[in-house]
Amino acid sequence: MAKVELKKPVVEEISASIKDAASVILVTYSGISVEQDTALRKELREAGVVYKVYKNTMMNFAFKDTDCEALSKHLEGPNAIAISKEDATAPARILAKHAKTVPAIKLIAGVVEGAYYDETGVQALASVPSREELLGKLLGSIQSPITNLARVLNQIAEAKEA
Protein backbone atom coordinates (compact mmCIF):
# COMPACT_ATOMS: atom_id res chain seq x y z
CA MET A 1 0.00 0.00 0.00
CA ALA A 2 1.35 3.41 -0.94
CA LYS A 3 2.17 6.01 1.73
CA VAL A 4 -0.40 8.39 0.28
CA GLU A 5 -3.17 5.82 0.81
CA LEU A 6 -2.12 5.42 4.44
CA LYS A 7 -2.20 9.18 5.04
CA LYS A 8 -5.52 9.81 3.32
CA PRO A 9 -7.72 8.59 6.23
CA VAL A 10 -5.87 10.89 8.64
CA VAL A 11 -6.36 13.91 6.37
CA GLU A 12 -10.05 12.99 5.98
CA GLU A 13 -10.40 12.69 9.76
CA ILE A 14 -8.97 16.18 10.26
CA SER A 15 -11.15 17.58 7.46
CA ALA A 16 -14.27 16.03 9.00
CA SER A 17 -13.35 17.45 12.42
CA ILE A 18 -12.80 21.02 11.23
CA LYS A 19 -15.86 21.02 8.95
CA ASP A 20 -18.69 22.96 10.63
CA ALA A 21 -16.51 23.59 13.71
CA ALA A 22 -17.29 26.68 15.76
CA SER A 23 -13.60 27.08 16.56
CA VAL A 24 -10.23 25.55 15.71
CA ILE A 25 -7.28 26.59 17.87
CA LEU A 26 -3.68 25.73 17.02
CA VAL A 27 -1.40 25.25 20.03
CA THR A 28 2.18 24.18 20.75
CA TYR A 29 2.75 21.77 23.58
CA SER A 30 6.48 20.94 23.49
CA GLY A 31 7.81 20.17 26.98
CA ILE A 32 4.48 19.42 28.70
CA SER A 33 4.51 16.63 31.29
CA VAL A 34 2.21 13.62 31.11
CA GLU A 35 0.26 14.74 34.19
CA GLN A 36 -0.27 18.23 32.78
CA ASP A 37 -1.32 16.81 29.40
CA THR A 38 -3.75 14.38 31.04
CA ALA A 39 -5.37 17.18 33.07
CA LEU A 40 -5.62 19.39 29.98
CA ARG A 41 -7.15 16.65 27.83
CA LYS A 42 -9.65 15.74 30.59
CA GLU A 43 -10.89 19.32 30.92
CA LEU A 44 -11.12 19.76 27.14
CA ARG A 45 -13.01 16.47 26.77
CA GLU A 46 -15.49 17.50 29.50
CA ALA A 47 -16.15 20.74 27.58
CA GLY A 48 -16.83 18.80 24.36
CA VAL A 49 -13.57 19.88 22.72
CA VAL A 50 -11.58 17.51 20.50
CA TYR A 51 -7.85 17.89 21.18
CA LYS A 52 -5.48 15.96 18.95
CA VAL A 53 -1.89 15.95 17.82
CA TYR A 54 -1.39 15.45 14.09
CA LYS A 55 1.58 15.77 11.79
CA ASN A 56 1.87 19.26 10.34
CA THR A 57 1.80 17.96 6.77
CA MET A 58 -1.50 16.18 7.46
CA MET A 59 -3.03 19.32 8.95
CA ASN A 60 -1.69 21.36 6.03
CA PHE A 61 -3.45 19.08 3.52
CA ALA A 62 -6.69 19.12 5.55
CA PHE A 63 -6.66 22.92 5.92
CA LYS A 64 -6.41 23.54 2.15
CA ASP A 65 -9.49 25.30 0.70
CA THR A 66 -11.16 25.72 4.11
CA ASP A 67 -11.55 28.59 6.58
CA CYS A 68 -8.57 27.10 8.44
CA GLU A 69 -6.17 27.62 5.52
CA ALA A 70 -4.72 30.68 7.27
CA LEU A 71 -3.44 28.39 10.04
CA SER A 72 -1.11 26.61 7.59
CA LYS A 73 1.53 29.32 7.91
CA HIS A 74 1.91 28.48 11.62
CA LEU A 75 2.56 24.77 11.12
CA GLU A 76 6.13 24.51 12.37
CA GLY A 77 7.34 22.33 15.22
CA PRO A 78 5.10 20.16 17.39
CA ASN A 79 1.50 21.38 17.18
CA ALA A 80 -1.91 20.19 18.30
CA ILE A 81 -5.39 21.39 17.41
CA ALA A 82 -8.37 21.91 19.68
CA ILE A 83 -11.71 21.77 17.88
CA SER A 84 -15.11 22.67 19.27
CA LYS A 85 -18.38 22.21 17.41
CA GLU A 86 -20.59 23.99 19.98
CA ASP A 87 -18.86 26.53 22.24
CA ALA A 88 -16.64 28.82 20.17
CA THR A 89 -14.67 30.14 23.14
CA ALA A 90 -14.18 26.89 25.12
CA PRO A 91 -10.91 25.71 23.51
CA ALA A 92 -9.23 29.10 23.81
CA ARG A 93 -10.50 29.60 27.37
CA ILE A 94 -9.34 26.20 28.64
CA LEU A 95 -5.99 26.28 26.81
CA ALA A 96 -5.26 29.82 28.05
CA LYS A 97 -6.08 28.78 31.62
CA HIS A 98 -3.61 25.89 31.41
CA ALA A 99 -1.02 28.06 29.63
CA LYS A 100 -0.86 30.27 32.75
CA THR A 101 0.40 27.35 34.86
CA VAL A 102 2.18 25.37 32.12
CA PRO A 103 4.59 27.58 30.16
CA ALA A 104 5.07 24.81 27.56
CA ILE A 105 1.55 25.42 26.23
CA LYS A 106 1.34 28.34 23.83
CA LEU A 107 -1.69 29.46 21.84
CA ILE A 108 -0.56 30.15 18.27
CA ALA A 109 -3.62 31.10 16.24
CA GLY A 110 -7.20 30.08 15.60
CA VAL A 111 -10.22 30.21 13.37
CA VAL A 112 -13.46 31.03 15.15
CA GLU A 113 -16.71 30.97 13.20
CA GLY A 114 -14.80 31.43 9.95
CA ALA A 115 -12.63 34.35 11.11
CA TYR A 116 -8.86 34.03 11.56
CA TYR A 117 -7.31 35.21 14.84
CA ASP A 118 -3.61 35.53 15.60
CA GLU A 119 -2.12 34.86 19.05
CA THR A 120 -3.36 38.12 20.58
CA GLY A 121 -6.81 37.58 19.09
CA VAL A 122 -7.01 34.08 20.55
CA GLN A 123 -5.88 35.42 23.95
CA ALA A 124 -8.63 38.05 23.79
CA LEU A 125 -11.12 35.36 22.83
CA ALA A 126 -10.04 33.33 25.86
CA SER A 127 -11.20 36.13 28.15
CA VAL A 128 -14.78 35.96 26.81
CA PRO A 129 -17.00 34.03 29.26
CA SER A 130 -18.92 30.96 28.15
CA ARG A 131 -22.43 31.25 26.74
CA GLU A 132 -23.93 29.92 29.98
CA GLU A 133 -22.08 32.52 32.07
CA LEU A 134 -23.22 35.32 29.75
CA LEU A 135 -26.84 34.14 29.90
CA GLY A 136 -26.60 33.92 33.70
CA LYS A 137 -25.31 37.49 33.88
CA LEU A 138 -28.08 38.68 31.55
CA LEU A 139 -30.74 36.90 33.58
CA GLY A 140 -29.31 38.37 36.79
CA SER A 141 -29.36 41.89 35.37
CA ILE A 142 -32.94 41.45 34.17
CA GLN A 143 -34.07 39.92 37.45
CA SER A 144 -32.38 42.48 39.72
CA PRO A 145 -34.76 45.45 39.11
CA ILE A 146 -37.82 43.21 39.53
CA THR A 147 -36.47 41.86 42.82
CA ASN A 148 -35.73 45.37 44.07
CA LEU A 149 -39.24 46.55 43.12
CA ALA A 150 -40.82 43.63 44.97
CA ARG A 151 -38.69 44.38 48.05
CA VAL A 152 -39.69 48.08 48.05
CA LEU A 153 -43.40 47.27 47.60
CA ASN A 154 -43.17 44.76 50.45
CA GLN A 155 -41.53 47.37 52.73
CA ILE A 156 -44.27 49.91 51.86
CA ALA A 157 -46.95 47.34 52.65
CA GLU A 158 -45.30 46.50 55.98
CA ALA A 159 -44.97 50.21 56.86
CA LYS A 160 -48.71 50.83 56.26
CA GLU A 161 -49.67 47.83 58.41
CA ALA A 162 -47.63 49.11 61.36
Backbone as a chain_set.jsonl record, in Angstrom:
{"seq": "MAKVELKKPVVEEISASIKDAASVILVTYSGISVEQDTALRKELREAGVVYKVYKNTMMNFAFKDTDCEALSKHLEGPNAIAISKEDATAPARILAKHAKTVPAIKLIAGVVEGAYYDETGVQALASVPSREELLGKLLGSIQSPITNLARVLNQIAEAKEA", "coords": {"N": [[0.847, -1.178, 0.0], [0.557, 2.193, -0.806], [2.206, 5.121, 0.564], [0.699, 7.428, 0.452], [-1.926, 6.494, 0.422], [-2.123, 5.529, 2.985], [-2.024, 7.846, 4.474], [-4.22, 9.262, 3.728], [-6.715, 8.627, 5.156], [-6.2, 9.901, 7.617], [-5.982, 12.607, 6.927], [-8.584, 12.969, 6.0], [-9.961, 12.543, 8.372], [-9.171, 14.773, 9.896], [-10.186, 16.793, 8.257], [-12.939, 16.24, 8.427], [-13.312, 16.783, 11.113], [-12.771, 19.555, 11.347], [-14.667, 20.622, 9.703], [-17.596, 22.492, 9.773], [-16.97, 23.338, 12.345], [-17.127, 25.299, 15.3], [-14.951, 26.536, 16.4], [-11.407, 26.412, 15.853], [-8.407, 25.876, 17.264], [-4.973, 26.382, 17.206], [-2.165, 25.064, 18.799], [0.958, 24.963, 20.585], [2.794, 22.47, 22.308], [5.164, 21.534, 23.277], [7.282, 20.081, 25.623], [5.549, 19.615, 27.709], [4.391, 17.935, 30.613], [3.336, 14.53, 31.325], [1.331, 14.367, 33.266], [0.314, 16.976, 33.262], [-0.595, 17.129, 30.633], [-2.566, 15.148, 30.664], [-4.412, 16.236, 32.481], [-5.136, 18.545, 31.066], [-6.261, 17.442, 28.694], [-8.424, 16.047, 29.833], [-10.044, 18.116, 30.877], [-10.634, 19.498, 28.495], [-12.021, 17.506, 27.095], [-14.274, 17.183, 28.752], [-15.52, 19.583, 28.227], [-16.412, 19.183, 25.712], [-14.598, 19.44, 23.66], [-12.471, 18.553, 21.013], [-9.235, 17.423, 21.129], [-6.295, 17.002, 19.546], [-3.186, 15.636, 18.39], [-1.549, 16.001, 15.437], [0.395, 15.276, 12.497], [2.136, 17.98, 10.994], [2.125, 18.152, 8.188], [-0.108, 16.654, 7.533], [-2.157, 18.167, 8.687], [-1.829, 20.456, 7.174], [-2.582, 19.609, 4.578], [-5.288, 19.018, 5.125], [-6.279, 21.517, 5.843], [-6.313, 22.958, 3.494], [-8.159, 24.926, 1.191], [-10.188, 25.589, 3.025], [-11.753, 27.373, 5.789], [-9.781, 27.311, 7.631], [-7.361, 27.544, 6.366], [-5.623, 29.669, 6.716], [-4.242, 29.01, 8.979], [-2.211, 27.365, 8.199], [0.258, 28.607, 7.78], [1.396, 28.675, 10.258], [2.267, 26.185, 10.905], [4.707, 24.795, 12.197], [7.101, 22.918, 13.909], [6.191, 21.0, 16.903], [2.762, 20.66, 17.015], [-0.671, 20.932, 18.078], [-4.223, 20.555, 17.673], [-7.208, 22.06, 18.804], [-10.55, 21.488, 18.731], [-13.825, 22.688, 18.585], [-17.234, 22.071, 18.315], [-19.542, 23.2, 19.349], [-19.303, 25.306, 21.556], [-17.744, 28.241, 20.938], [-15.741, 29.613, 22.291], [-14.659, 27.913, 24.168], [-12.305, 26.13, 23.664], [-10.141, 28.008, 23.477], [-10.388, 29.324, 25.94], [-9.964, 27.285, 27.878], [-7.419, 26.3, 27.133], [-5.886, 28.641, 27.441], [-6.136, 29.024, 30.171], [-4.722, 26.82, 31.167], [-2.266, 27.403, 30.053], [-1.322, 29.428, 31.641], [-0.349, 28.192, 33.916], [1.256, 26.219, 32.879], [4.004, 26.713, 31.182], [4.838, 25.548, 28.805], [2.723, 25.261, 27.09], [1.392, 26.997, 24.42], [-0.664, 29.274, 22.868], [-1.199, 29.583, 19.463], [-2.63, 30.399, 17.064], [-5.945, 30.811, 15.65], [-9.138, 29.811, 14.252], [-12.224, 31.093, 14.382], [-15.545, 30.661, 14.039], [-15.246, 31.017, 11.268], [-13.551, 33.203, 11.059], [-10.209, 34.363, 11.088], [-7.833, 34.423, 13.725], [-5.008, 35.815, 15.263], [-2.311, 35.186, 17.63], [-2.714, 37.133, 19.72], [-5.372, 37.744, 19.279], [-6.596, 35.291, 19.831], [-5.956, 35.066, 22.52], [-7.461, 37.211, 23.503], [-9.974, 36.262, 22.9], [-10.071, 34.144, 24.65], [-10.658, 35.369, 27.028], [-13.322, 35.889, 26.961], [-16.36, 35.1, 28.474], [-18.132, 31.932, 28.908], [-21.054, 30.848, 27.058], [-23.124, 30.107, 28.78], [-22.406, 31.426, 31.153], [-22.631, 34.097, 30.292], [-25.381, 34.199, 29.704], [-26.368, 33.754, 32.264], [-25.475, 36.075, 33.579], [-26.943, 37.977, 32.149], [-29.565, 37.219, 32.771], [-29.482, 37.667, 35.52], [-29.132, 40.453, 35.558], [-31.511, 41.267, 34.429], [-33.326, 40.279, 36.243], [-32.724, 41.569, 38.627], [-33.788, 44.362, 38.889], [-36.525, 43.776, 39.111], [-36.65, 42.243, 41.423], [-35.773, 44.129, 43.29], [-37.884, 46.005, 43.101], [-40.023, 44.463, 44.062], [-39.17, 44.092, 46.7], [-39.196, 46.747, 47.679], [-41.94, 47.376, 47.421], [-42.957, 45.507, 49.22], [-41.844, 46.472, 51.621], [-43.184, 48.934, 51.791], [-45.797, 48.044, 52.098], [-45.575, 46.733, 54.566], [-44.943, 48.91, 56.169], [-47.318, 50.412, 56.128], [-49.019, 48.712, 57.434], [-48.104, 48.775, 60.002]], "CA": [[0.0, 0.0, 0.0], [1.354, 3.408, -0.935], [2.168, 6.008, 1.728], [-0.401, 8.392, 0.276], [-3.165, 5.82, 0.807], [-2.117, 5.417, 4.438], [-2.205, 9.181, 5.043], [-5.517, 9.811, 3.321], [-7.721, 8.59, 6.227], [-5.872, 10.89, 8.644], [-6.364, 13.907, 6.367], [-10.052, 12.989, 5.976], [-10.397, 12.685, 9.764], [-8.968, 16.181, 10.264], [-11.15, 17.578, 7.465], [-14.268, 16.027, 9.002], [-13.352, 17.45, 12.424], [-12.803, 21.021, 11.226], [-15.855, 21.021, 8.95], [-18.691, 22.964, 10.632], [-16.511, 23.594, 13.71], [-17.294, 26.681, 15.765], [-13.603, 27.083, 16.558], [-10.234, 25.55, 15.706], [-7.285, 26.587, 17.87], [-3.677, 25.733, 17.016], [-1.402, 25.252, 20.027], [2.181, 24.178, 20.746], [2.749, 21.77, 23.584], [6.476, 20.942, 23.493], [7.806, 20.168, 26.979], [4.484, 19.417, 28.696], [4.512, 16.634, 31.287], [2.208, 13.623, 31.114], [0.256, 14.743, 34.194], [-0.275, 18.226, 32.775], [-1.32, 16.812, 29.403], [-3.751, 14.384, 31.044], [-5.369, 17.183, 33.07], [-5.619, 19.39, 29.977], [-7.153, 16.648, 27.834], [-9.647, 15.743, 30.588], [-10.888, 19.318, 30.919], [-11.121, 19.76, 27.136], [-13.011, 16.473, 26.774], [-15.493, 17.503, 29.501], [-16.145, 20.744, 27.578], [-16.827, 18.798, 24.363], [-13.574, 19.882, 22.721], [-11.585, 17.51, 20.499], [-7.849, 17.886, 21.182], [-5.477, 15.958, 18.946], [-1.886, 15.95, 17.816], [-1.389, 15.45, 14.09], [1.579, 15.767, 11.786], [1.87, 19.262, 10.343], [1.802, 17.957, 6.766], [-1.498, 16.178, 7.458], [-3.028, 19.322, 8.951], [-1.691, 21.355, 6.03], [-3.45, 19.083, 3.517], [-6.685, 19.124, 5.546], [-6.66, 22.925, 5.917], [-6.41, 23.544, 2.15], [-9.491, 25.297, 0.699], [-11.158, 25.721, 4.113], [-11.551, 28.587, 6.584], [-8.568, 27.104, 8.44], [-6.167, 27.616, 5.517], [-4.716, 30.684, 7.269], [-3.439, 28.392, 10.04], [-1.113, 26.606, 7.59], [1.534, 29.321, 7.908], [1.909, 28.484, 11.617], [2.558, 24.773, 11.119], [6.129, 24.512, 12.374], [7.337, 22.326, 15.22], [5.095, 20.158, 17.395], [1.499, 21.381, 17.177], [-1.914, 20.194, 18.296], [-5.392, 21.391, 17.406], [-8.366, 21.905, 19.676], [-11.71, 21.77, 17.878], [-15.111, 22.673, 19.271], [-18.377, 22.205, 17.408], [-20.59, 23.989, 19.979], [-18.858, 26.527, 22.237], [-16.641, 28.817, 20.167], [-14.672, 30.135, 23.144], [-14.18, 26.888, 25.118], [-10.912, 25.71, 23.513], [-9.23, 29.105, 23.806], [-10.505, 29.604, 27.368], [-9.335, 26.203, 28.641], [-5.99, 26.281, 26.812], [-5.259, 29.823, 28.046], [-6.082, 28.781, 31.616], [-3.613, 25.892, 31.406], [-1.02, 28.061, 29.628], [-0.856, 30.267, 32.746], [0.397, 27.35, 34.855], [2.181, 25.373, 32.122], [4.595, 27.584, 30.157], [5.074, 24.814, 27.561], [1.546, 25.424, 26.23], [1.341, 28.341, 23.831], [-1.69, 29.455, 21.835], [-0.556, 30.145, 18.273], [-3.624, 31.096, 16.24], [-7.201, 30.077, 15.601], [-10.218, 30.213, 13.366], [-13.46, 31.027, 15.151], [-16.707, 30.97, 13.202], [-14.798, 31.432, 9.946], [-12.631, 34.35, 11.114], [-8.863, 34.033, 11.557], [-7.314, 35.208, 14.84], [-3.613, 35.53, 15.599], [-2.116, 34.856, 19.046], [-3.363, 38.117, 20.584], [-6.814, 37.584, 19.09], [-7.015, 34.084, 20.551], [-5.877, 35.418, 23.949], [-8.627, 38.047, 23.789], [-11.12, 35.357, 22.832], [-10.04, 33.326, 25.858], [-11.205, 36.129, 28.149], [-14.776, 35.961, 26.812], [-16.998, 34.034, 29.257], [-18.923, 30.958, 28.153], [-22.429, 31.253, 26.745], [-23.93, 29.921, 29.984], [-22.076, 32.524, 32.066], [-23.217, 35.321, 29.748], [-26.836, 34.135, 29.9], [-26.599, 33.923, 33.698], [-25.311, 37.494, 33.884], [-28.082, 38.679, 31.553], [-30.736, 36.905, 33.583], [-29.31, 38.372, 36.789], [-29.357, 41.892, 35.368], [-32.943, 41.454, 34.169], [-34.066, 39.921, 37.448], [-32.381, 42.475, 39.72], [-34.764, 45.447, 39.108], [-37.816, 43.209, 39.529], [-36.474, 41.861, 42.821], [-35.731, 45.366, 44.074], [-39.244, 46.555, 43.119], [-40.819, 43.633, 44.97], [-38.691, 44.377, 48.055], [-39.694, 48.077, 48.046], [-43.396, 47.271, 47.604], [-43.172, 44.756, 50.453], [-41.533, 47.369, 52.725], [-44.273, 49.91, 51.858], [-46.953, 47.338, 52.654], [-45.299, 46.501, 55.985], [-44.971, 50.214, 56.858], [-48.707, 50.834, 56.259], [-49.665, 47.831, 58.408], [-47.632, 49.11, 61.361]], "C": [[0.896, 1.245, 0.0], [1.188, 4.296, 0.305], [1.003, 6.982, 1.652], [-1.721, 7.767, 0.734], [-3.259, 5.658, 2.313], [-2.419, 6.758, 5.107], [-3.585, 9.76, 4.758], [-6.581, 9.741, 4.426], [-7.47, 9.63, 7.327], [-6.285, 12.283, 8.178], [-7.888, 14.039, 6.347], [-10.624, 13.158, 7.381], [-10.276, 14.133, 10.222], [-9.997, 17.049, 9.545], [-12.559, 17.456, 8.035], [-14.404, 16.755, 10.343], [-13.498, 18.955, 12.291], [-14.012, 21.522, 10.449], [-16.972, 21.358, 9.942], [-18.264, 23.173, 12.085], [-16.724, 25.059, 14.068], [-15.937, 27.331, 15.946], [-12.543, 25.999, 16.415], [-9.053, 26.367, 16.211], [-6.024, 25.749, 17.702], [-2.801, 26.075, 18.217], [-0.112, 24.435, 19.984], [2.183, 23.611, 22.157], [4.115, 21.194, 23.976], [6.981, 21.165, 24.912], [6.76, 19.986, 28.057], [4.641, 18.02, 29.319], [3.251, 15.805, 31.043], [1.037, 14.019, 32.013], [-0.465, 16.004, 33.725], [-1.102, 17.979, 31.526], [-2.616, 16.073, 29.717], [-4.821, 15.313, 31.623], [-5.978, 18.084, 31.995], [-6.618, 18.639, 29.109], [-8.474, 16.341, 28.526], [-10.588, 16.938, 30.589], [-11.454, 19.65, 29.541], [-12.215, 18.766, 26.756], [-14.332, 16.763, 27.474], [-16.246, 18.682, 28.89], [-16.599, 20.422, 26.15], [-15.858, 19.235, 23.284], [-12.705, 18.694, 22.321], [-10.179, 18.094, 20.45], [-6.973, 16.758, 20.667], [-4.174, 16.504, 18.423], [-1.811, 15.237, 16.475], [-0.07, 15.954, 13.523], [1.192, 17.048, 11.056], [1.491, 19.094, 8.878], [0.363, 17.491, 6.601], [-2.466, 17.336, 7.69], [-2.997, 20.283, 7.77], [-2.593, 20.911, 4.882], [-4.925, 19.254, 3.874], [-7.174, 20.572, 5.55], [-6.863, 23.561, 4.55], [-7.876, 23.746, 1.757], [-10.568, 25.274, 1.784], [-10.914, 27.058, 4.812], [-10.236, 28.526, 7.358], [-7.271, 27.231, 7.64], [-5.152, 28.634, 6.049], [-3.825, 30.115, 8.371], [-2.213, 27.669, 9.49], [0.24, 27.286, 7.757], [2.163, 29.153, 9.285], [2.348, 27.046, 11.893], [4.06, 24.496, 11.097], [6.315, 23.963, 13.772], [6.157, 21.484, 15.66], [3.845, 20.986, 17.693], [0.36, 20.414, 17.468], [-3.052, 21.129, 17.94], [-6.496, 21.035, 18.39], [-9.575, 22.379, 18.869], [-12.987, 21.666, 18.698], [-16.219, 22.898, 18.255], [-19.443, 23.13, 17.996], [-20.106, 25.335, 20.511], [-17.619, 27.08, 21.548], [-15.481, 29.281, 21.035], [-14.051, 29.078, 24.049], [-12.728, 26.475, 24.894], [-9.916, 26.793, 23.919], [-9.223, 29.365, 25.307], [-9.757, 28.551, 28.198], [-7.832, 26.163, 28.393], [-5.265, 27.464, 27.445], [-5.132, 29.65, 29.556], [-4.9, 27.865, 31.958], [-2.274, 26.521, 31.034], [-0.456, 28.95, 30.739], [0.01, 29.46, 33.722], [1.437, 26.472, 34.176], [2.785, 26.212, 31.0], [4.855, 26.885, 28.822], [3.911, 24.956, 26.583], [1.509, 26.859, 25.73], [0.282, 28.361, 22.733], [-1.033, 30.15, 20.648], [-1.528, 31.006, 17.476], [-4.902, 30.27, 16.256], [-8.144, 30.627, 14.551], [-11.507, 30.003, 14.15], [-14.591, 31.547, 14.287], [-16.287, 31.589, 11.874], [-13.814, 32.584, 9.919], [-11.298, 33.918, 11.715], [-8.442, 34.981, 12.684], [-5.863, 34.81, 15.087], [-3.527, 35.272, 17.108], [-2.822, 35.839, 19.981], [-4.887, 38.04, 20.476], [-7.357, 36.383, 19.843], [-6.964, 34.336, 22.051], [-7.075, 36.272, 24.36], [-9.898, 37.199, 23.804], [-11.211, 34.505, 24.096], [-10.647, 34.049, 27.059], [-12.725, 36.274, 28.072], [-15.408, 34.808, 27.603], [-17.811, 33.098, 28.36], [-20.341, 31.474, 27.953], [-23.313, 31.171, 27.994], [-23.68, 31.045, 30.993], [-22.706, 33.828, 31.593], [-24.733, 35.343, 29.929], [-27.193, 34.319, 31.362], [-26.489, 35.379, 34.117], [-26.483, 38.31, 33.347], [-29.333, 38.458, 32.389], [-30.665, 37.625, 34.927], [-29.579, 39.853, 36.66], [-30.819, 42.194, 35.061], [-33.739, 41.258, 35.454], [-33.845, 40.924, 38.583], [-33.386, 43.609, 39.922], [-36.118, 44.931, 39.6], [-37.76, 42.83, 41.004], [-36.469, 43.092, 43.716], [-37.116, 46.007, 44.179], [-40.118, 45.781, 44.099], [-40.43, 43.912, 46.423], [-39.239, 45.731, 48.541], [-41.202, 48.036, 48.298], [-43.723, 46.533, 48.895], [-42.899, 45.635, 51.669], [-42.619, 48.435, 52.889], [-45.5, 49.278, 52.491], [-46.774, 47.102, 54.156], [-45.374, 47.814, 56.773], [-46.406, 50.673, 57.071], [-49.448, 49.984, 57.269], [-49.283, 48.23, 59.824], [-48.194, 50.4, 61.898]], "O": [[1.878, 1.311, 0.738], [0.174, 4.233, 0.999], [0.395, 7.319, 2.669], [-2.541, 8.438, 1.362], [-4.358, 5.649, 2.867], [-3.006, 6.794, 6.188], [-4.054, 10.646, 5.472], [-7.297, 10.723, 4.622], [-8.415, 10.174, 7.899], [-6.868, 13.05, 8.944], [-8.421, 15.108, 6.646], [-11.64, 13.828, 7.569], [-11.184, 14.658, 10.867], [-10.605, 17.932, 10.15], [-13.288, 18.444, 8.118], [-15.471, 17.276, 10.67], [-14.261, 19.573, 13.034], [-14.353, 22.703, 10.52], [-17.252, 20.576, 10.851], [-19.115, 23.184, 12.974], [-16.525, 25.947, 13.239], [-15.772, 28.523, 15.684], [-12.743, 24.845, 16.794], [-8.735, 27.42, 15.659], [-6.009, 24.558, 18.015], [-2.705, 27.239, 18.608], [-0.085, 23.344, 19.414], [1.634, 24.21, 23.082], [4.194, 20.429, 24.937], [7.095, 22.306, 25.359], [7.064, 20.189, 29.233], [4.98, 17.055, 28.633], [2.228, 16.33, 30.605], [-0.114, 14.008, 31.577], [-1.692, 16.091, 33.782], [-2.183, 18.547, 31.369], [-3.649, 16.342, 29.103], [-5.999, 15.188, 31.291], [-7.179, 18.354, 32.007], [-7.701, 19.149, 28.823], [-9.528, 16.368, 27.892], [-11.784, 16.796, 30.334], [-12.617, 20.038, 29.424], [-13.223, 19.148, 26.16], [-15.396, 16.611, 26.874], [-17.467, 18.775, 29.018], [-17.114, 21.298, 25.455], [-16.241, 19.386, 22.124], [-12.257, 17.925, 23.171], [-9.947, 19.124, 19.816], [-6.909, 15.687, 21.27], [-4.068, 17.676, 18.06], [-1.988, 14.022, 16.392], [0.503, 16.929, 14.01], [0.072, 17.186, 10.566], [0.629, 19.815, 8.376], [-0.313, 17.879, 5.649], [-3.465, 17.473, 6.984], [-4.023, 20.859, 7.406], [-3.287, 21.73, 4.28], [-5.729, 19.601, 3.01], [-8.349, 20.83, 5.29], [-7.518, 24.599, 4.447], [-8.717, 22.87, 1.957], [-11.728, 24.974, 1.501], [-9.983, 27.785, 4.468], [-9.653, 29.556, 7.697], [-6.189, 27.04, 8.194], [-3.949, 28.469, 5.848], [-2.769, 30.676, 8.665], [-1.275, 27.39, 10.236], [1.263, 26.609, 7.865], [3.343, 29.456, 9.464], [2.758, 26.732, 13.01], [4.604, 24.023, 10.099], [5.742, 24.491, 14.726], [5.222, 21.271, 14.888], [3.874, 21.897, 18.52], [0.43, 19.23, 17.139], [-2.878, 22.347, 17.908], [-6.687, 19.874, 18.753], [-9.617, 23.512, 18.39], [-13.205, 20.688, 19.412], [-16.145, 23.812, 17.434], [-20.175, 23.778, 17.247], [-20.461, 26.383, 19.972], [-16.56, 26.452, 21.574], [-14.346, 29.337, 20.561], [-13.004, 29.33, 24.644], [-11.961, 26.466, 25.857], [-8.951, 26.513, 24.631], [-8.164, 29.601, 25.887], [-9.008, 28.894, 29.112], [-7.052, 26.01, 29.334], [-4.147, 27.31, 27.936], [-4.144, 30.075, 30.153], [-4.172, 28.11, 32.92], [-1.253, 26.2, 31.641], [0.748, 29.202, 30.779], [0.977, 29.978, 34.281], [2.392, 26.028, 34.815], [2.144, 26.405, 29.967], [5.069, 27.554, 27.811], [4.094, 24.789, 25.377], [1.584, 27.809, 26.509], [0.327, 27.567, 21.793], [-0.386, 31.185, 20.809], [-1.282, 32.19, 17.244], [-4.937, 29.169, 16.806], [-7.977, 31.734, 14.039], [-11.839, 28.881, 14.534], [-14.599, 32.702, 13.861], [-16.889, 32.557, 11.41], [-13.287, 32.914, 8.857], [-11.257, 33.204, 12.717], [-8.667, 36.189, 12.606], [-5.528, 33.625, 15.118], [-4.551, 35.155, 17.78], [-3.467, 35.415, 20.941], [-5.6, 38.245, 21.459], [-8.442, 36.44, 20.422], [-7.836, 33.87, 22.784], [-7.639, 36.08, 25.438], [-10.784, 37.408, 24.632], [-12.307, 34.183, 24.554], [-11.1, 33.405, 28.005], [-13.348, 36.738, 29.028], [-15.024, 33.654, 27.415], [-18.131, 33.426, 27.218], [-20.766, 32.425, 28.608], [-24.142, 32.047, 28.237], [-24.615, 31.554, 31.61], [-23.255, 34.581, 32.398], [-25.306, 36.379, 30.267], [-28.195, 34.959, 31.683], [-27.296, 35.87, 34.906], [-26.961, 39.229, 34.013], [-30.072, 39.4, 32.678], [-31.674, 38.135, 35.415], [-30.186, 40.455, 37.546], [-31.312, 43.27, 35.4], [-34.702, 41.977, 35.718], [-34.729, 41.095, 39.423], [-33.816, 43.813, 41.057], [-36.777, 45.581, 40.412], [-38.712, 43.068, 41.747], [-37.09, 43.095, 44.779], [-37.482, 46.502, 45.245], [-40.866, 46.376, 44.875], [-41.304, 43.96, 47.289], [-39.693, 45.844, 49.68], [-41.683, 48.601, 49.281], [-44.669, 46.898, 49.593], [-43.635, 45.563, 52.653], [-42.944, 48.804, 54.017], [-46.167, 49.896, 53.321], [-47.722, 47.257, 54.926], [-45.82, 47.822, 57.921], [-46.698, 51.275, 58.105], [-50.395, 50.453, 57.9], [-50.068, 48.039, 60.751], [-47.877, 50.791, 63.022]]}, "num_chains": 1, "name": "protein.A"}
